[in-house]
Amino acid sequence: MSAPLEDLVKEWLRLDPNESTRKDVEHLWNDNAVDELERRMRTRIEFGTAGLRGKMEAGWSRMNDLIVIQASQGLCAYVLEHVENAATRGVVVGHDHRHNSERWAQLTTAAFIANNVKVYLHNGLVHTPMVPFSVKALNAACGVMITASHNPKQDNGYKVYWENAVQIIGPHDVGIAQSIMQHLEPRVHDASQVIESGLCFDYTEEMKKGYFHSLSNLRAKILSFDGASVAFVNTSMHGVGDPFASRAFEIAGFLPYTPVKEQQHPDPEFPTVKFPNPEEKAIATANAKGASYVLAQDPDADRFSAAENCDGKWVTFTGDQLGTLFAYHVFETYKASSKPIGKLAMVASTAMAQVEGFRFVDCLTGFKFIGNTALDLVQAGYEVPFGYEEAIGYMFGSEIRDKDGVAATMVFAQLAASLRARGTTVSAHLQELYRRYGYFETSNSYFVCTDPLVIDNIFRKIRSSGDMDAPIRPQLAGCRIRSVVDLTEGHGYDSTNAPTYQPKLPLSLGHMIQFRASSDSDDSRIVLTIRTSGTEPKIKYYLEGSGSNRQAVHSLLGGVVDDLAEDWMNAAENGLGRP
């Protein structure tokens, strides 16, 4: 039975240490703003593998001081229980430039210090990759980054890295969520004294020095290029990336890029973009400077994008196109080192791996899976210098098993300059790779559904036509379904893993099913993953297509999306929204 709204409000007012958010709730209650209070109070924000992320305001379903304190207390207790010598190994805490980020980093620090746990609190703004880098370098028990990445300005978040310096996966997400609910009474109420604590350490400059040294290892010594031969424009989208990206350019031997002045410095209001994405400002700057390429990091600088001026028309590379370009660059560099190709592995680029003879391992989208898969491959004796996801996230080298937009910026610039030295361009090089390895295309989007019962019924229907010896559905857009992996808690199933049919990948609290299918008429193949969102009322889908015929792949993806909407989701009948 649901708790009365009044009880939820009273409990909030009893626990919230922040006068401003407490008054906000008091005013809503006094004004009888029942609908608004229901939205904020009824459902608690869910802690998952992505940590926490949401709108900054008072309430159990929002991001605020109380939620951060409770999350930190629960995380601290869980880490102390599950990580050996956690108190002396310490934790790493960093933050970006968003509203409340600095205070929430300090409140997080205070919660750990209250339990006699050492904290390495980064001084000032850092980009997200600095936290996993520091967790590994300092052998810390875990890491916390206060950021909402590329979300709108009213959002903030709380991202957690485990002792292996990779984003958390199950069962830790569930364990931490349960621990949070056992530690709701705030033990800290402000963070004004954390800097003076004997348990708070500032290793920021040492960690930055180590991080930039790791970037120097990515400099492609086999590629010859003139650092002044290509003109670049860079935007950090009002985020924290500019000082890191400019230093990376210097390390790589380039002259400074031209920054997009309006977006160069941190600004939590993101005044020139509706959402923090590179838009007209960057292109205008590039045109004015005669630049060939625009480079971009998202606000916390863990993602990267690029565009090229192709005979006066600007073309933005997709996430998969950049992944293909980077994968070949890494392969070319590795091959020149004379190391055995059989010991090379990537969490990306299956077609390239088949042609060139290195190891490819597939995993689910998301760096919590990519990073852990990379570590497993290293344990098995492989070198894993690259991994990527379509959502413009790229991992380079061995020091950070997470996406790093600054490293990607440096590697792309080297690639563009080396191709210029060969008399070609990135776009032309990409077309050559397509001819060699086949064409790739993705189509990712979502359906909006605010009724959890409707979502459950949709997934029940998708599962209902299958049994343990056959795919859940035989066909999709005319392609034969070859395999099904259901990673939903309580439904775990992998059609490729007879006789147990138990999934090899960790299960998810939300619905998550992956289908692989191929055409009988040509070499077109697809991978479709559908899942629910832990933080939004959405059913998301991630669709990848590949084959030798570009038009056939493109048409196939369109057919899959149509089938998904009309037959699998019954979008019209179920009242599902579309972006």
Secondary structure as a PSIPRED ss2 file (coil, helix, strand):
# PSIPRED VFORMAT (PSIPRED V4.0)

   1 M C   1.000  0.000  0.000
   2 S C   1.000  0.000  0.000
   3 A C   1.000  0.000  0.000
   4 P C   1.000  0.000  0.000
   5 L H   0.000  1.000  0.000
   6 E H   0.000  1.000  0.000
   7 D H   0.000  1.000  0.000
   8 L H   0.000  1.000  0.000
   9 V H   0.000  1.000  0.000
  10 K H   0.000  1.000  0.000
  11 E H   0.000  1.000  0.000
  12 W H   0.000  1.000  0.000
  13 L H   0.000  1.000  0.000
  14 R H   0.000  1.000  0.000
  15 L H   0.000  1.000  0.000
  16 D C   1.000  0.000  0.000
  17 P C   1.000  0.000  0.000
  18 N C   1.000  0.000  0.000
  19 E H   0.000  1.000  0.000
  20 S H   0.000  1.000  0.000
  21 T H   0.000  1.000  0.000
  22 R H   0.000  1.000  0.000
  23 K H   0.000  1.000  0.000
  24 D H   0.000  1.000  0.000
  25 V H   0.000  1.000  0.000
  26 E H   0.000  1.000  0.000
  27 H H   0.000  1.000  0.000
  28 L H   0.000  1.000  0.000
  29 W H   0.000  1.000  0.000
  30 N H   0.000  1.000  0.000
  31 D C   1.000  0.000  0.000
  32 N C   1.000  0.000  0.000
  33 A C   1.000  0.000  0.000
  34 V H   0.000  1.000  0.000
  35 D H   0.000  1.000  0.000
  36 E H   0.000  1.000  0.000
  37 L H   0.000  1.000  0.000
  38 E H   0.000  1.000  0.000
  39 R H   0.000  1.000  0.000
  40 R H   0.000  1.000  0.000
  41 M H   0.000  1.000  0.000
  42 R C   1.000  0.000  0.000
  43 T C   1.000  0.000  0.000
  44 R C   1.000  0.000  0.000
  45 I C   1.000  0.000  0.000
  46 E C   1.000  0.000  0.000
  47 F C   1.000  0.000  0.000
  48 G E   0.000  0.000  1.000
  49 T C   1.000  0.000  0.000
  50 A C   1.000  0.000  0.000
  51 G E   0.000  0.000  1.000
  52 L E   0.000  0.000  1.000
  53 R E   0.000  0.000  1.000
  54 G E   0.000  0.000  1.000
  55 K E   0.000  0.000  1.000
  56 M E   0.000  0.000  1.000
  57 E C   1.000  0.000  0.000
  58 A C   1.000  0.000  0.000
  59 G C   1.000  0.000  0.000
  60 W C   1.000  0.000  0.000
  61 S C   1.000  0.000  0.000
  62 R C   1.000  0.000  0.000
  63 M E   0.000  0.000  1.000
  64 N C   1.000  0.000  0.000
  65 D H   0.000  1.000  0.000
  66 L H   0.000  1.000  0.000
  67 I H   0.000  1.000  0.000
  68 V H   0.000  1.000  0.000
  69 I H   0.000  1.000  0.000
  70 Q H   0.000  1.000  0.000
  71 A H   0.000  1.000  0.000
  72 S H   0.000  1.000  0.000
  73 Q H   0.000  1.000  0.000
  74 G H   0.000  1.000  0.000
  75 L H   0.000  1.000  0.000
  76 C H   0.000  1.000  0.000
  77 A H   0.000  1.000  0.000
  78 Y H   0.000  1.000  0.000
  79 V H   0.000  1.000  0.000
  80 L H   0.000  1.000  0.000
  81 E H   0.000  1.000  0.000
  82 H H   0.000  1.000  0.000
  83 V C   1.000  0.000  0.000
  84 E C   1.000  0.000  0.000
  85 N C   1.000  0.000  0.000
  86 A H   0.000  1.000  0.000
  87 A H   0.000  1.000  0.000
  88 T H   0.000  1.000  0.000
  89 R H   0.000  1.000  0.000
  90 G C   1.000  0.000  0.000
  91 V E   0.000  0.000  1.000
  92 V E   0.000  0.000  1.000
  93 V E   0.000  0.000  1.000
  94 G E   0.000  0.000  1.000
  95 H E   0.000  0.000  1.000
  96 D C   1.000  0.000  0.000
  97 H C   1.000  0.000  0.000
  98 R C   1.000  0.000  0.000
  99 H C   1.000  0.000  0.000
 100 N C   1.000  0.000  0.000
 101 S H   0.000  1.000  0.000
 102 E H   0.000  1.000  0.000
 103 R H   0.000  1.000  0.000
 104 W H   0.000  1.000  0.000
 105 A H   0.000  1.000  0.000
 106 Q H   0.000  1.000  0.000
 107 L H   0.000  1.000  0.000
 108 T H   0.000  1.000  0.000
 109 T H   0.000  1.000  0.000
 110 A H   0.000  1.000  0.000
 111 A H   0.000  1.000  0.000
 112 F H   0.000  1.000  0.000
 113 I H   0.000  1.000  0.000
 114 A C   1.000  0.000  0.000
 115 N C   1.000  0.000  0.000
 116 N C   1.000  0.000  0.000
 117 V C   1.000  0.000  0.000
 118 K C   1.000  0.000  0.000
 119 V E   0.000  0.000  1.000
 120 Y E   0.000  0.000  1.000
 121 L E   0.000  0.000  1.000
 122 H C   1.000  0.000  0.000
 123 N C   1.000  0.000  0.000
 124 G C   1.000  0.000  0.000
 125 L C   1.000  0.000  0.000
 126 V C   1.000  0.000  0.000
 127 H C   1.000  0.000  0.000
 128 T C   1.000  0.000  0.000
 129 P C   1.000  0.000  0.000
 130 M H   0.000  1.000  0.000
 131 V H   0.000  1.000  0.000
 132 P H   0.000  1.000  0.000
 133 F H   0.000  1.000  0.000
 134 S H   0.000  1.000  0.000
 135 V H   0.000  1.000  0.000
 136 K H   0.000  1.000  0.000
 137 A H   0.000  1.000  0.000
 138 L C   1.000  0.000  0.000
 139 N C   1.000  0.000  0.000
 140 A C   1.000  0.000  0.000
 141 A C   1.000  0.000  0.000
 142 C E   0.000  0.000  1.000
 143 G E   0.000  0.000  1.000
 144 V E   0.000  0.000  1.000
 145 M E   0.000  0.000  1.000
 146 I E   0.000  0.000  1.000
 147 T C   1.000  0.000  0.000
 148 A C   1.000  0.000  0.000
 149 S C   1.000  0.000  0.000
 150 H C   1.000  0.000  0.000
 151 N C   1.000  0.000  0.000
 152 P C   1.000  0.000  0.000
 153 K C   1.000  0.000  0.000
 154 Q C   1.000  0.000  0.000
 155 D E   0.000  0.000  1.000
 156 N E   0.000  0.000  1.000
 157 G E   0.000  0.000  1.000
 158 Y E   0.000  0.000  1.000
 159 K E   0.000  0.000  1.000
 160 V E   0.000  0.000  1.000
 161 Y E   0.000  0.000  1.000
 162 W C   1.000  0.000  0.000
 163 E C   1.000  0.000  0.000
 164 N C   1.000  0.000  0.000
 165 A C   1.000  0.000  0.000
 166 V C   1.000  0.000  0.000
 167 Q E   0.000  0.000  1.000
 168 I C   1.000  0.000  0.000
 169 I C   1.000  0.000  0.000
 170 G C   1.000  0.000  0.000
 171 P C   1.000  0.000  0.000
 172 H H   0.000  1.000  0.000
 173 D H   0.000  1.000  0.000
 174 V H   0.000  1.000  0.000
 175 G H   0.000  1.000  0.000
 176 I H   0.000  1.000  0.000
 177 A H   0.000  1.000  0.000
 178 Q H   0.000  1.000  0.000
 179 S H   0.000  1.000  0.000
 180 I H   0.000  1.000  0.000
 181 M H   0.000  1.000  0.000
 182 Q C   1.000  0.000  0.000
 183 H C   1.000  0.000  0.000
 184 L C   1.000  0.000  0.000
 185 E C   1.000  0.000  0.000
 186 P C   1.000  0.000  0.000
 187 R C   1.000  0.000  0.000
 188 V C   1.000  0.000  0.000
 189 H C   1.000  0.000  0.000
 190 D C   1.000  0.000  0.000
 191 A C   1.000  0.000  0.000
 192 S C   1.000  0.000  0.000
 193 Q C   1.000  0.000  0.000
 194 V H   0.000  1.000  0.000
 195 I H   0.000  1.000  0.000
 196 E H   0.000  1.000  0.000
 197 S C   1.000  0.000  0.000
 198 G C   1.000  0.000  0.000
 199 L C   1.000  0.000  0.000
 200 C E   0.000  0.000  1.000
 201 F E   0.000  0.000  1.000
 202 D C   1.000  0.000  0.000
 203 Y C   1.000  0.000  0.000
 204 T H   0.000  1.000  0.000
 205 E H   0.000  1.000  0.000
 206 E H   0.000  1.000  0.000
 207 M H   0.000  1.000  0.000
 208 K H   0.000  1.000  0.000
 209 K H   0.000  1.000  0.000
 210 G H   0.000  1.000  0.000
 211 Y H   0.000  1.000  0.000
 212 F H   0.000  1.000  0.000
 213 H H   0.000  1.000  0.000
 214 S H   0.000  1.000  0.000
 215 L H   0.000  1.000  0.000
 216 S H   0.000  1.000  0.000
 217 N C   1.000  0.000  0.000
 218 L C   1.000  0.000  0.000
 219 R C   1.000  0.000  0.000
 220 A C   1.000  0.000  0.000
 221 K C   1.000  0.000  0.000
 222 I C   1.000  0.000  0.000
 223 L C   1.000  0.000  0.000
 224 S C   1.000  0.000  0.000
 225 F C   1.000  0.000  0.000
 226 D C   1.000  0.000  0.000
 227 G C   1.000  0.000  0.000
 228 A C   1.000  0.000  0.000
 229 S C   1.000  0.000  0.000
 230 V C   1.000  0.000  0.000
 231 A C   1.000  0.000  0.000
 232 F E   0.000  0.000  1.000
 233 V E   0.000  0.000  1.000
 234 N E   0.000  0.000  1.000
 235 T E   0.000  0.000  1.000
 236 S C   1.000  0.000  0.000
 237 M C   1.000  0.000  0.000
 238 H C   1.000  0.000  0.000
 239 G C   1.000  0.000  0.000
 240 V C   1.000  0.000  0.000
 241 G C   1.000  0.000  0.000
 242 D H   0.000  1.000  0.000
 243 P H   0.000  1.000  0.000
 244 F H   0.000  1.000  0.000
 245 A H   0.000  1.000  0.000
 246 S H   0.000  1.000  0.000
 247 R H   0.000  1.000  0.000
 248 A H   0.000  1.000  0.000
 249 F H   0.000  1.000  0.000
 250 E H   0.000  1.000  0.000
 251 I H   0.000  1.000  0.000
 252 A H   0.000  1.000  0.000
 253 G C   1.000  0.000  0.000
 254 F C   1.000  0.000  0.000
 255 L C   1.000  0.000  0.000
 256 P C   1.000  0.000  0.000
 257 Y C   1.000  0.000  0.000
 258 T E   0.000  0.000  1.000
 259 P E   0.000  0.000  1.000
 260 V C   1.000  0.000  0.000
 261 K H   0.000  1.000  0.000
 262 E H   0.000  1.000  0.000
 263 Q H   0.000  1.000  0.000
 264 Q C   1.000  0.000  0.000
 265 H C   1.000  0.000  0.000
 266 P C   1.000  0.000  0.000
 267 D C   1.000  0.000  0.000
 268 P C   1.000  0.000  0.000
 269 E C   1.000  0.000  0.000
 270 F C   1.000  0.000  0.000
 271 P C   1.000  0.000  0.000
 272 T C   1.000  0.000  0.000
 273 V C   1.000  0.000  0.000
 274 K C   1.000  0.000  0.000
 275 F C   1.000  0.000  0.000
 276 P C   1.000  0.000  0.000
 277 N C   1.000  0.000  0.000
 278 P C   1.000  0.000  0.000
 279 E C   1.000  0.000  0.000
 280 E H   0.000  1.000  0.000
 281 K H   0.000  1.000  0.000
 282 A H   0.000  1.000  0.000
 283 I H   0.000  1.000  0.000
 284 A H   0.000  1.000  0.000
 285 T H   0.000  1.000  0.000
 286 A H   0.000  1.000  0.000
 287 N H   0.000  1.000  0.000
 288 A H   0.000  1.000  0.000
 289 K H   0.000  1.000  0.000
 290 G C   1.000  0.000  0.000
 291 A C   1.000  0.000  0.000
 292 S C   1.000  0.000  0.000
 293 Y E   0.000  0.000  1.000
 294 V E   0.000  0.000  1.000
 295 L E   0.000  0.000  1.000
 296 A E   0.000  0.000  1.000
 297 Q E   0.000  0.000  1.000
 298 D C   1.000  0.000  0.000
 299 P C   1.000  0.000  0.000
 300 D C   1.000  0.000  0.000
 301 A C   1.000  0.000  0.000
 302 D C   1.000  0.000  0.000
 303 R C   1.000  0.000  0.000
 304 F E   0.000  0.000  1.000
 305 S E   0.000  0.000  1.000
 306 A E   0.000  0.000  1.000
 307 A E   0.000  0.000  1.000
 308 E E   0.000  0.000  1.000
 309 N E   0.000  0.000  1.000
 310 C E   0.000  0.000  1.000
 311 D C   1.000  0.000  0.000
 312 G C   1.000  0.000  0.000
 313 K E   0.000  0.000  1.000
 314 W E   0.000  0.000  1.000
 315 V E   0.000  0.000  1.000
 316 T E   0.000  0.000  1.000
 317 F C   1.000  0.000  0.000
 318 T C   1.000  0.000  0.000
 319 G H   0.000  1.000  0.000
 320 D H   0.000  1.000  0.000
 321 Q H   0.000  1.000  0.000
 322 L H   0.000  1.000  0.000
 323 G H   0.000  1.000  0.000
 324 T H   0.000  1.000  0.000
 325 L H   0.000  1.000  0.000
 326 F H   0.000  1.000  0.000
 327 A H   0.000  1.000  0.000
 328 Y H   0.000  1.000  0.000
 329 H H   0.000  1.000  0.000
 330 V H   0.000  1.000  0.000
 331 F H   0.000  1.000  0.000
 332 E H   0.000  1.000  0.000
 333 T H   0.000  1.000  0.000
 334 Y H   0.000  1.000  0.000
 335 K H   0.000  1.000  0.000
 336 A H   0.000  1.000  0.000
 337 S C   1.000  0.000  0.000
 338 S C   1.000  0.000  0.000
 339 K C   1.000  0.000  0.000
 340 P C   1.000  0.000  0.000
 341 I H   0.000  1.000  0.000
 342 G H   0.000  1.000  0.000
 343 K H   0.000  1.000  0.000
 344 L E   0.000  0.000  1.000
 345 A E   0.000  0.000  1.000
 346 M E   0.000  0.000  1.000
 347 V E   0.000  0.000  1.000
 348 A C   1.000  0.000  0.000
 349 S C   1.000  0.000  0.000
 350 T H   0.000  1.000  0.000
 351 A H   0.000  1.000  0.000
 352 M H   0.000  1.000  0.000
 353 A H   0.000  1.000  0.000
 354 Q H   0.000  1.000  0.000
 355 V H   0.000  1.000  0.000
 356 E H   0.000  1.000  0.000
 357 G C   1.000  0.000  0.000
 358 F C   1.000  0.000  0.000
 359 R E   0.000  0.000  1.000
 360 F E   0.000  0.000  1.000
 361 V C   1.000  0.000  0.000
 362 D C   1.000  0.000  0.000
 363 C C   1.000  0.000  0.000
 364 L C   1.000  0.000  0.000
 365 T C   1.000  0.000  0.000
 366 G C   1.000  0.000  0.000
 367 F H   0.000  1.000  0.000
 368 K H   0.000  1.000  0.000
 369 F H   0.000  1.000  0.000
 370 I H   0.000  1.000  0.000
 371 G H   0.000  1.000  0.000
 372 N H   0.000  1.000  0.000
 373 T H   0.000  1.000  0.000
 374 A H   0.000  1.000  0.000
 375 L H   0.000  1.000  0.000
 376 D H   0.000  1.000  0.000
 377 L H   0.000  1.000  0.000
 378 V H   0.000  1.000  0.000
 379 Q H   0.000  1.000  0.000
 380 A C   1.000  0.000  0.000
 381 G C   1.000  0.000  0.000
 382 Y C   1.000  0.000  0.000
 383 E E   0.000  0.000  1.000
 384 V E   0.000  0.000  1.000
 385 P E   0.000  0.000  1.000
 386 F E   0.000  0.000  1.000
 387 G E   0.000  0.000  1.000
 388 Y E   0.000  0.000  1.000
 389 E E   0.000  0.000  1.000
 390 E C   1.000  0.000  0.000
 391 A C   1.000  0.000  0.000
 392 I C   1.000  0.000  0.000
 393 G E   0.000  0.000  1.000
 394 Y E   0.000  0.000  1.000
 395 M E   0.000  0.000  1.000
 396 F E   0.000  0.000  1.000
 397 G C   1.000  0.000  0.000
 398 S C   1.000  0.000  0.000
 399 E C   1.000  0.000  0.000
 400 I C   1.000  0.000  0.000
 401 R C   1.000  0.000  0.000
 402 D C   1.000  0.000  0.000
 403 K C   1.000  0.000  0.000
 404 D C   1.000  0.000  0.000
 405 G H   0.000  1.000  0.000
 406 V H   0.000  1.000  0.000
 407 A H   0.000  1.000  0.000
 408 A H   0.000  1.000  0.000
 409 T H   0.000  1.000  0.000
 410 M H   0.000  1.000  0.000
 411 V H   0.000  1.000  0.000
 412 F H   0.000  1.000  0.000
 413 A H   0.000  1.000  0.000
 414 Q H   0.000  1.000  0.000
 415 L H   0.000  1.000  0.000
 416 A H   0.000  1.000  0.000
 417 A H   0.000  1.000  0.000
 418 S H   0.000  1.000  0.000
 419 L H   0.000  1.000  0.000
 420 R H   0.000  1.000  0.000
 421 A H   0.000  1.000  0.000
 422 R C   1.000  0.000  0.000
 423 G C   1.000  0.000  0.000
 424 T C   1.000  0.000  0.000
 425 T C   1.000  0.000  0.000
 426 V H   0.000  1.000  0.000
 427 S H   0.000  1.000  0.000
 428 A H   0.000  1.000  0.000
 429 H H   0.000  1.000  0.000
 430 L H   0.000  1.000  0.000
 431 Q H   0.000  1.000  0.000
 432 E H   0.000  1.000  0.000
 433 L H   0.000  1.000  0.000
 434 Y H   0.000  1.000  0.000
 435 R H   0.000  1.000  0.000
 436 R H   0.000  1.000  0.000
 437 Y H   0.000  1.000  0.000
 438 G C   1.000  0.000  0.000
 439 Y E   0.000  0.000  1.000
 440 F E   0.000  0.000  1.000
 441 E E   0.000  0.000  1.000
 442 T E   0.000  0.000  1.000
 443 S E   0.000  0.000  1.000
 444 N E   0.000  0.000  1.000
 445 S E   0.000  0.000  1.000
 446 Y E   0.000  0.000  1.000
 447 F E   0.000  0.000  1.000
 448 V E   0.000  0.000  1.000
 449 C C   1.000  0.000  0.000
 450 T C   1.000  0.000  0.000
 451 D C   1.000  0.000  0.000
 452 P H   0.000  1.000  0.000
 453 L H   0.000  1.000  0.000
 454 V H   0.000  1.000  0.000
 455 I H   0.000  1.000  0.000
 456 D H   0.000  1.000  0.000
 457 N H   0.000  1.000  0.000
 458 I H   0.000  1.000  0.000
 459 F H   0.000  1.000  0.000
 460 R H   0.000  1.000  0.000
 461 K H   0.000  1.000  0.000
 462 I H   0.000  1.000  0.000
 463 R H   0.000  1.000  0.000
 464 S H   0.000  1.000  0.000
 465 S C   1.000  0.000  0.000
 466 G C   1.000  0.000  0.000
 467 D E   0.000  0.000  1.000
 468 M C   1.000  0.000  0.000
 469 D C   1.000  0.000  0.000
 470 A E   0.000  0.000  1.000
 471 P C   1.000  0.000  0.000
 472 I C   1.000  0.000  0.000
 473 R C   1.000  0.000  0.000
 474 P C   1.000  0.000  0.000
 475 Q E   0.000  0.000  1.000
 476 L E   0.000  0.000  1.000
 477 A C   1.000  0.000  0.000
 478 G C   1.000  0.000  0.000
 479 C E   0.000  0.000  1.000
 480 R E   0.000  0.000  1.000
 481 I E   0.000  0.000  1.000
 482 R E   0.000  0.000  1.000
 483 S E   0.000  0.000  1.000
 484 V E   0.000  0.000  1.000
 485 V E   0.000  0.000  1.000
 486 D E   0.000  0.000  1.000
 487 L C   1.000  0.000  0.000
 488 T E   0.000  0.000  1.000
 489 E C   1.000  0.000  0.000
 490 G C   1.000  0.000  0.000
 491 H C   1.000  0.000  0.000
 492 G C   1.000  0.000  0.000
 493 Y E   0.000  0.000  1.000
 494 D E   0.000  0.000  1.000
 495 S C   1.000  0.000  0.000
 496 T C   1.000  0.000  0.000
 497 N C   1.000  0.000  0.000
 498 A C   1.000  0.000  0.000
 499 P C   1.000  0.000  0.000
 500 T C   1.000  0.000  0.000
 501 Y C   1.000  0.000  0.000
 502 Q C   1.000  0.000  0.000
 503 P C   1.000  0.000  0.000
 504 K C   1.000  0.000  0.000
 505 L C   1.000  0.000  0.000
 506 P C   1.000  0.000  0.000
 507 L C   1.000  0.000  0.000
 508 S E   0.000  0.000  1.000
 509 L C   1.000  0.000  0.000
 510 G C   1.000  0.000  0.000
 511 H C   1.000  0.000  0.000
 512 M E   0.000  0.000  1.000
 513 I E   0.000  0.000  1.000
 514 Q E   0.000  0.000  1.000
 515 F E   0.000  0.000  1.000
 516 R E   0.000  0.000  1.000
 517 A E   0.000  0.000  1.000
 518 S E   0.000  0.000  1.000
 519 S C   1.000  0.000  0.000
 520 D C   1.000  0.000  0.000
 521 S C   1.000  0.000  0.000
 522 D C   1.000  0.000  0.000
 523 D C   1.000  0.000  0.000
 524 S C   1.000  0.000  0.000
 525 R E   0.000  0.000  1.000
 526 I E   0.000  0.000  1.000
 527 V E   0.000  0.000  1.000
 528 L E   0.000  0.000  1.000
 529 T E   0.000  0.000  1.000
 530 I E   0.000  0.000  1.000
 531 R E   0.000  0.000  1.000
 532 T E   0.000  0.000  1.000
 533 S C   1.000  0.000  0.000
 534 G C   1.000  0.000  0.000
 535 T C   1.000  0.000  0.000
 536 E C   1.000  0.000  0.000
 537 P C   1.000  0.000  0.000
 538 K E   0.000  0.000  1.000
 539 I E   0.000  0.000  1.000
 540 K E   0.000  0.000  1.000
 541 Y E   0.000  0.000  1.000
 542 Y E   0.000  0.000  1.000
 543 L E   0.000  0.000  1.000
 544 E E   0.000  0.000  1.000
 545 G E   0.000  0.000  1.000
 546 S E   0.000  0.000  1.000
 547 G E   0.000  0.000  1.000
 548 S C   1.000  0.000  0.000
 549 N C   1.000  0.000  0.000
 550 R H   0.000  1.000  0.000
 551 Q H   0.000  1.000  0.000
 552 A H   0.000  1.000  0.000
 553 V H   0.000  1.000  0.000
 554 H H   0.000  1.000  0.000
 555 S H   0.000  1.000  0.000
 556 L H   0.000  1.000  0.000
 557 L H   0.000  1.000  0.000
 558 G H   0.000  1.000  0.000
 559 G H   0.000  1.000  0.000
 560 V H   0.000  1.000  0.000
 561 V H   0.000  1.000  0.000
 562 D H   0.000  1.000  0.000
 563 D H   0.000  1.000  0.000
 564 L H   0.000  1.000  0.000
 565 A H   0.000  1.000  0.000
 566 E H   0.000  1.000  0.000
 567 D H   0.000  1.000  0.000
 568 W H   0.000  1.000  0.000
 569 M C   1.000  0.000  0.000
 570 N C   1.000  0.000  0.000
 571 A C   1.000  0.000  0.000
 572 A C   1.000  0.000  0.000
 573 E C   1.000  0.000  0.000
 574 N C   1.000  0.000  0.000
 575 G C   1.000  0.000  0.000
 576 L C   1.000  0.000  0.000
 577 G E   0.000  0.000  1.000
 578 R C   1.000  0.000  0.000
 579 P C   1.000  0.000  0.000
